[in-house]
Amino acid sequence: MKTPDVHHEEPRLEGTRVGVLQVGELVREREWERDDVADQLDLDIAQLIRSCAWSSRSS
């Protein structure tokens, strides 16, 4: 989902202000554990997995 004025119109998880690319960066580039990212951003694991899958396809 994209919304003007939220994450510079970058994709975000629906119902949150969490950017999809932000999640992917934390998991892949900063090597955070998925459970830690989910806890820190108040996401469930399914949201996190979908976000990582989407961001890996678009990078």
TIKOLTOR-534662 format. One record per residue: x, y, z of N, C-alpha, C, O in turn; residue number from 1. Coordinates in Angstrom, 1 decimal. Example, Ala and Ser with C-alpha at 12.3 -4.5 7.8 and 13.67 -1.06 7.14 Angstrom:
node n.px->13.2; n.py->-5.7; n.pz->7.8; ca.px->12.3; ca.py->-4.5; ca.pz->7.8; c.px->13.2; c.py->-3.3; c.pz->7.8; o.px->14.2; o.py->-3.3; o.pz->8.5; pos->1
node n.px->12.8; n.py->-2.2; n.pz->7.1; ca.px->13.7; ca.py->-1.1; ca.pz->7.1; c.px->12.9; c.py->0.0; c.pz->7.9; o.px->13.4; o.py->1.1; o.pz->8.0; pos->2
! end
This chain:
node n.px->0.8; n.py->-1.2; n.pz->0.0; ca.px->0.0; ca.py->0.0; ca.pz->0.0; c.px->0.9; c.py->1.2; c.pz->0.0; o.px->1.9; o.py->1.2; o.pz->0.6; pos->1
node n.px->0.5; n.py->2.3; n.pz->-0.7; ca.px->1.2; ca.py->3.5; ca.pz->-0.7; c.px->0.2; c.py->4.6; c.pz->-0.3; o.px->-1.0; o.py->4.6; o.pz->-0.6; pos->2
node n.px->0.8; n.py->5.6; n.pz->0.4; ca.px->0.0; ca.py->6.7; ca.pz->0.9; c.px->0.8; c.py->8.0; c.pz->0.8; o.px->2.0; o.py->8.0; o.pz->1.2; pos->3
node n.px->0.3; n.py->9.0; n.pz->0.2; ca.px->1.1; ca.py->10.3; ca.pz->0.1; c.px->1.5; c.py->10.7; c.pz->1.5; o.px->0.7; o.py->10.5; o.pz->2.5; pos->4
node n.px->2.6; n.py->11.3; n.pz->1.6; ca.px->3.2; ca.py->11.8; ca.pz->2.9; c.px->3.5; c.py->10.7; c.pz->3.9; o.px->3.8; o.py->11.1; o.pz->5.1; pos->5
node n.px->3.6; n.py->9.5; n.pz->3.5; ca.px->4.0; ca.py->8.4; ca.pz->4.4; c.px->5.1; c.py->7.7; c.pz->3.7; o.px->4.9; o.py->7.1; o.pz->2.7; pos->6
node n.px->6.3; n.py->7.7; n.pz->4.3; ca.px->7.5; ca.py->7.1; ca.pz->3.7; c.px->7.8; c.py->7.5; c.pz->2.3; o.px->8.2; o.py->6.7; o.pz->1.5; pos->7
node n.px->7.6; n.py->8.8; n.pz->2.0; ca.px->7.8; ca.py->9.3; ca.pz->0.7; c.px->7.1; c.py->8.5; c.pz->-0.4; o.px->7.7; o.py->8.3; o.pz->-1.5; pos->8
node n.px->5.9; n.py->8.1; n.pz->-0.1; ca.px->5.1; ca.py->7.3; ca.pz->-1.0; c.px->5.7; c.py->5.9; c.pz->-1.3; o.px->5.3; o.py->5.3; o.pz->-2.3; pos->9
node n.px->6.7; n.py->5.5; n.pz->-0.5; ca.px->7.2; ca.py->4.1; ca.pz->-0.7; c.px->6.2; c.py->3.1; c.pz->-0.1; o.px->5.4; o.py->3.5; o.pz->0.7; pos->10
node n.px->6.2; n.py->1.9; n.pz->-0.6; ca.px->5.3; ca.py->0.9; ca.pz->-0.1; c.px->5.4; c.py->0.6; c.pz->1.4; o.px->6.5; o.py->0.7; o.pz->1.9; pos->11
node n.px->4.3; n.py->0.4; n.pz->2.0; ca.px->4.3; ca.py->0.2; ca.pz->3.5; c.px->3.3; c.py->-1.0; c.pz->3.7; o.px->2.4; o.py->-1.3; o.pz->2.9; pos->12
node n.px->3.4; n.py->-1.5; n.pz->4.9; ca.px->2.5; ca.py->-2.6; ca.pz->5.3; c.px->1.1; c.py->-2.0; c.pz->5.6; o.px->1.0; o.py->-1.0; o.pz->6.4; pos->13
node n.px->0.1; n.py->-2.5; n.pz->5.1; ca.px->-1.3; ca.py->-2.0; ca.pz->5.2; c.px->-1.6; c.py->-1.9; c.pz->6.7; o.px->-1.4; o.py->-2.9; o.pz->7.5; pos->14
node n.px->-2.2; n.py->-0.8; n.pz->7.1; ca.px->-2.6; ca.py->-0.7; ca.pz->8.5; c.px->-1.5; c.py->-0.2; c.pz->9.5; o.px->-1.6; o.py->-0.1; o.pz->10.7; pos->15
node n.px->-0.3; n.py->0.0; n.pz->8.9; ca.px->0.9; ca.py->0.4; ca.pz->9.7; c.px->1.5; c.py->1.6; c.pz->9.0; o.px->1.2; o.py->2.0; o.pz->7.9; pos->16
node n.px->2.5; n.py->2.2; n.pz->9.7; ca.px->3.4; ca.py->3.2; ca.pz->9.1; c.px->4.8; c.py->2.6; c.pz->8.8; o.px->5.7; o.py->3.3; o.pz->8.6; pos->17
node n.px->4.8; n.py->1.3; n.pz->8.8; ca.px->6.1; ca.py->0.6; ca.pz->8.6; c.px->6.4; c.py->0.4; c.pz->7.1; o.px->5.5; o.py->-0.2; o.pz->6.4; pos->18
node n.px->7.5; n.py->0.9; n.pz->6.6; ca.px->7.9; ca.py->0.7; ca.pz->5.2; c.px->8.4; c.py->-0.7; c.pz->4.9; o.px->9.1; o.py->-1.3; o.pz->5.7; pos->19
node n.px->7.9; n.py->-1.2; n.pz->3.8; ca.px->8.3; ca.py->-2.5; ca.pz->3.3; c.px->9.9; c.py->-2.6; c.pz->3.2; o.px->10.5; o.py->-3.5; o.pz->3.6; pos->20
node n.px->10.4; n.py->-1.5; n.pz->2.6; ca.px->11.9; ca.py->-1.5; ca.pz->2.3; c.px->12.6; c.py->-1.4; c.pz->3.7; o.px->13.7; o.py->-1.9; o.pz->3.8; pos->21
node n.px->12.0; n.py->-0.7; n.pz->4.6; ca.px->12.6; ca.py->-0.7; ca.pz->6.0; c.px->12.8; c.py->-2.0; c.pz->6.6; o.px->13.8; o.py->-2.4; o.pz->7.2; pos->22
node n.px->11.8; n.py->-2.8; n.pz->6.5; ca.px->11.8; ca.py->-4.2; ca.pz->7.0; c.px->12.9; c.py->-5.0; c.pz->6.3; o.px->13.7; o.py->-5.7; o.pz->7.0; pos->23
node n.px->12.9; n.py->-5.0; n.pz->5.0; ca.px->13.9; ca.py->-5.7; ca.pz->4.3; c.px->15.3; c.py->-5.3; c.pz->4.6; o.px->16.2; o.py->-6.1; o.pz->4.7; pos->24
node n.px->15.5; n.py->-4.0; n.pz->4.8; ca.px->16.8; ca.py->-3.5; ca.pz->5.2; c.px->17.3; c.py->-4.1; c.pz->6.5; o.px->18.4; o.py->-4.5; o.pz->6.7; pos->25
node n.px->16.4; n.py->-4.0; n.pz->7.5; ca.px->16.7; ca.py->-4.5; ca.pz->8.8; c.px->17.1; c.py->-6.0; c.pz->8.8; o.px->18.0; o.py->-6.4; o.pz->9.5; pos->26
node n.px->16.4; n.py->-6.8; n.pz->8.0; ca.px->16.6; ca.py->-8.2; ca.pz->8.0; c.px->17.8; c.py->-8.6; c.pz->7.2; o.px->18.7; o.py->-9.3; o.pz->7.6; pos->27
node n.px->17.9; n.py->-8.0; n.pz->6.0; ca.px->19.0; ca.py->-8.4; ca.pz->5.1; c.px->20.3; c.py->-7.6; c.pz->5.3; o.px->21.4; o.py->-8.2; o.pz->5.4; pos->28
node n.px->20.2; n.py->-6.3; n.pz->5.4; ca.px->21.5; ca.py->-5.5; ca.pz->5.4; c.px->22.0; c.py->-5.4; c.pz->6.9; o.px->23.2; o.py->-5.4; o.pz->7.1; pos->29
node n.px->21.1; n.py->-5.3; n.pz->7.8; ca.px->21.6; ca.py->-5.1; ca.pz->9.2; c.px->21.6; c.py->-6.5; c.pz->9.9; o.px->22.1; o.py->-6.6; o.pz->11.1; pos->30
node n.px->21.1; n.py->-7.5; n.pz->9.3; ca.px->21.1; ca.py->-8.9; ca.pz->9.8; c.px->20.4; c.py->-9.0; c.pz->11.1; o.px->20.9; o.py->-9.8; o.pz->12.0; pos->31
node n.px->19.3; n.py->-8.3; n.pz->11.3; ca.px->18.5; ca.py->-8.5; ca.pz->12.5; c.px->17.8; c.py->-9.8; c.pz->12.4; o.px->17.5; o.py->-10.2; o.pz->11.3; pos->32
node n.px->17.5; n.py->-10.5; n.pz->13.5; ca.px->16.7; ca.py->-11.7; ca.pz->13.5; c.px->15.3; c.py->-11.3; c.pz->13.2; o.px->14.8; o.py->-10.2; o.pz->13.6; pos->33
node n.px->14.6; n.py->-12.1; n.pz->12.4; ca.px->13.2; ca.py->-11.8; ca.pz->12.1; c.px->12.3; c.py->-11.6; c.pz->13.3; o.px->11.5; o.py->-10.7; o.pz->13.3; pos->34
node n.px->12.4; n.py->-12.4; n.pz->14.3; ca.px->11.6; ca.py->-12.2; ca.pz->15.5; c.px->11.9; c.py->-10.9; c.pz->16.2; o.px->11.0; o.py->-10.2; o.pz->16.7; pos->35
node n.px->13.1; n.py->-10.4; n.pz->16.2; ca.px->13.5; ca.py->-9.1; ca.pz->16.7; c.px->12.9; c.py->-8.0; c.pz->16.0; o.px->12.3; o.py->-7.0; o.pz->16.5; pos->36
node n.px->12.9; n.py->-8.1; n.pz->14.6; ca.px->12.3; ca.py->-7.1; ca.pz->13.8; c.px->10.8; c.py->-7.0; c.pz->14.0; o.px->10.2; o.py->-5.9; o.pz->14.2; pos->37
node n.px->10.2; n.py->-8.2; n.pz->14.0; ca.px->8.7; ca.py->-8.2; ca.pz->14.3; c.px->8.4; c.py->-7.6; c.pz->15.6; o.px->7.4; o.py->-6.8; o.pz->15.7; pos->38
node n.px->9.1; n.py->-8.0; n.pz->16.7; ca.px->8.8; ca.py->-7.4; ca.pz->18.0; c.px->9.1; c.py->-5.9; c.pz->18.0; o.px->8.2; o.py->-5.2; o.pz->18.5; pos->39
node n.px->10.2; n.py->-5.5; n.pz->17.4; ca.px->10.5; ca.py->-4.0; ca.pz->17.5; c.px->9.5; c.py->-3.2; c.pz->16.7; o.px->9.1; o.py->-2.1; o.pz->17.1; pos->40
node n.px->9.0; n.py->-3.7; n.pz->15.6; ca.px->8.0; ca.py->-2.9; ca.pz->14.8; c.px->6.6; c.py->-3.3; c.pz->15.0; o.px->5.7; o.py->-2.8; o.pz->14.3; pos->41
node n.px->6.3; n.py->-4.2; n.pz->16.0; ca.px->5.0; ca.py->-4.6; ca.pz->16.3; c.px->4.3; c.py->-5.2; c.pz->15.1; o.px->3.1; o.py->-4.9; o.pz->14.8; pos->42
node n.px->4.9; n.py->-6.2; n.pz->14.5; ca.px->4.4; ca.py->-6.9; ca.pz->13.3; c.px->4.3; c.py->-8.3; c.pz->13.7; o.px->4.9; o.py->-8.8; o.pz->14.6; pos->43
node n.px->3.3; n.py->-9.0; n.pz->13.0; ca.px->3.3; ca.py->-10.5; ca.pz->13.1; c.px->4.3; c.py->-11.1; c.pz->12.1; o.px->4.7; o.py->-10.4; o.pz->11.2; pos->44
node n.px->4.6; n.py->-12.3; n.pz->12.3; ca.px->5.6; ca.py->-12.9; ca.pz->11.5; c.px->5.2; c.py->-13.0; c.pz->10.0; o.px->6.0; o.py->-12.9; o.pz->9.1; pos->45
node n.px->3.9; n.py->-13.2; n.pz->9.8; ca.px->3.3; ca.py->-13.3; ca.pz->8.4; c.px->3.6; c.py->-11.9; c.pz->7.7; o.px->3.9; o.py->-11.9; o.pz->6.5; pos->46
node n.px->3.3; n.py->-10.8; n.pz->8.4; ca.px->3.6; ca.py->-9.5; ca.pz->7.8; c.px->5.0; c.py->-9.4; c.pz->7.4; o.px->5.4; o.py->-8.9; o.pz->6.4; pos->47
node n.px->5.9; n.py->-9.8; n.pz->8.3; ca.px->7.3; ca.py->-9.6; ca.pz->8.1; c.px->7.8; c.py->-10.5; c.pz->6.9; o.px->8.6; o.py->-10.0; o.pz->6.1; pos->48
node n.px->7.3; n.py->-11.7; n.pz->6.8; ca.px->7.7; ca.py->-12.6; ca.pz->5.7; c.px->7.2; c.py->-12.0; c.pz->4.4; o.px->8.0; o.py->-12.0; o.pz->3.4; pos->49
node n.px->6.0; n.py->-11.5; n.pz->4.4; ca.px->5.5; ca.py->-10.9; ca.pz->3.1; c.px->6.3; c.py->-9.7; c.pz->2.7; o.px->6.6; o.py->-9.5; o.pz->1.6; pos->50
node n.px->6.6; n.py->-8.9; n.pz->3.7; ca.px->7.4; ca.py->-7.7; ca.pz->3.5; c.px->8.8; c.py->-8.1; c.pz->2.9; o.px->9.2; o.py->-7.4; o.pz->2.0; pos->51
node n.px->9.4; n.py->-9.0; n.pz->3.5; ca.px->10.8; ca.py->-9.5; ca.pz->3.0; c.px->10.7; c.py->-10.0; c.pz->1.6; o.px->11.5; o.py->-9.7; o.pz->0.8; pos->52
node n.px->9.7; n.py->-10.8; n.pz->1.4; ca.px->9.5; ca.py->-11.4; ca.pz->0.0; c.px->9.3; c.py->-10.3; c.pz->-1.0; o.px->9.9; o.py->-10.3; o.pz->-2.1; pos->53
node n.px->8.5; n.py->-9.3; n.pz->-0.7; ca.px->8.2; ca.py->-8.2; ca.pz->-1.7; c.px->9.5; c.py->-7.4; c.pz->-1.9; o.px->9.8; o.py->-7.1; o.pz->-3.0; pos->54
node n.px->10.1; n.py->-7.0; n.pz->-0.8; ca.px->11.3; ca.py->-6.2; ca.pz->-0.9; c.px->12.4; c.py->-6.9; c.pz->-1.6; o.px->13.2; o.py->-6.2; o.pz->-2.3; pos->55
node n.px->12.6; n.py->-8.2; n.pz->-1.5; ca.px->13.6; ca.py->-8.9; ca.pz->-2.2; c.px->13.3; c.py->-8.9; c.pz->-3.7; o.px->14.3; o.py->-9.0; o.pz->-4.5; pos->56
node n.px->12.1; n.py->-9.0; n.pz->-4.1; ca.px->11.7; ca.py->-9.0; ca.pz->-5.5; c.px->12.0; c.py->-7.6; c.pz->-6.2; o.px->12.3; o.py->-7.5; o.pz->-7.4; pos->57
node n.px->11.9; n.py->-6.5; n.pz->-5.4; ca.px->12.0; ca.py->-5.2; ca.pz->-6.0; c.px->13.3; c.py->-4.6; c.pz->-5.8; o.px->13.6; o.py->-3.5; o.pz->-6.2; pos->58
node n.px->14.3; n.py->-5.3; n.pz->-5.2; ca.px->15.6; ca.py->-4.7; ca.pz->-5.0; c.px->16.6; c.py->-5.3; c.pz->-6.0; o.px->17.8; o.py->-4.9; o.pz->-6.0; pos->59
! end
